[in-house]
Amino acid sequence: MGNTYFQIDALLLSPKLTLIIESKNYAGTLTIEKDQLIQEVNESKEVYDNPLAQAIRHKILLQYLLEKYQLPAAPVEVLAVMTRSSSIIKIAPGYHEAEKKILKVGNLLRKIEELEIRYTAERIDQKTIGKIKRLVLSKHTPLKIDVLRKFDIGIKEIIPGVCCPRCLHIPMQYRRQKWYCPVCELLSQDAYIEAINDHFLIIKNSITNRELREFLHIPSSRQATYFLNLKKLPSTGSNKGRIYYQPK
């Protein structure tokens, strides 16, 4: 369990109660059984993990994490919340735990109030809550997704250039430290920022001066250096060997 990763959608900490909330945005009719969730939309059917079972797993792992660092915690409760108001929830007969802990988002505040009434004793103080918060944040690891591989997209399919924030035309043209859209004639000084962010998110988390020139259609290395310096990106190397990195 020491190297296990888990993702908690929402974690509420109080002196009386620790609440884990698993949220799902499923449409259609949702039939929830102990081992699975069945989604039916327009005569199609998909099967997913039971969200309550996921929340219970997160509870076990959170308790393990707190025990490892010798931190006490208030009693841990879990809820699975369906965030789409139009969905229809059907719980398998006899699945009483799900009846109490799976709900629509509109009923979430009422359920939290019920839990606050049930748990009256304060088990931990604000200092301990702060320690738990800092521990959880220190262990947070951002999810890294290879977008191109996940969606089977070739690097040559990516359209380079700065996207016009008004009409979404690509590419904008660079003219005297401004970006000009030949379609809607918008002028922008900072439209390039989103293009650099897109490069980091979609292609890779580093970029060189030459790669920036090619991606943004910038004519000179001096202009590319100007934009990279404006972003104040962390870097390694020097001169032509300098590599810039996505900020943490």
KAFENZI-V834786 format. One record per backbone hydrogen bond with DSSP energy under -1.0 kcal/mol. NH is the residue of the N-H (numbers start at 1). CO is the residue of the C=O. If there is no record, write none. Layout:
BEGIN
nh->[NH	NH]
co->[CO	CO]
END
This chain:
BEGIN
nh->[4	10	12	14	18	19	20	21	22	24	29	30	31	32	33	37	38	39	40	41	44	46	48	54	55	56	57	58	59	60	61	62	63	64	65	66	67	68	69	70	71	77	79	80	81	82	83	87	88	90	92	95	96	99	100	101	102	103	105	107	108	111	112	113	114	115	116	117	118	119	123	124	129	130	131	132	133	134	135	136	137	138	139	147	150	151	153	157	158	161	164	168	172	173	175	179	180	181	185	188	193	196	197	198	199	200	201	202	203	204	207	212	213	214	215	216	217	218	224	225	226	227	228	229	230	231	233	236	241	242	243	244	245	246]
co->[1	21	19	17	75	12	77	10	79	81	40	88	38	90	36	48	31	46	29	44	41	39	37	50	51	52	53	54	55	56	57	58	59	60	61	62	63	64	65	67	66	18	20	101	22	103	24	84	28	30	32	92	94	95	96	97	98	80	82	104	105	107	108	109	110	111	112	113	114	115	15	15	125	126	127	128	129	130	131	132	133	134	135	145	146	147	148	154	155	215	169	164	162	180	178	188	173	186	181	179	190	192	193	194	195	196	197	198	199	199	244	208	209	210	211	212	213	213	220	221	222	223	224	225	226	227	228	243	238	239	236	207	234	205]
END
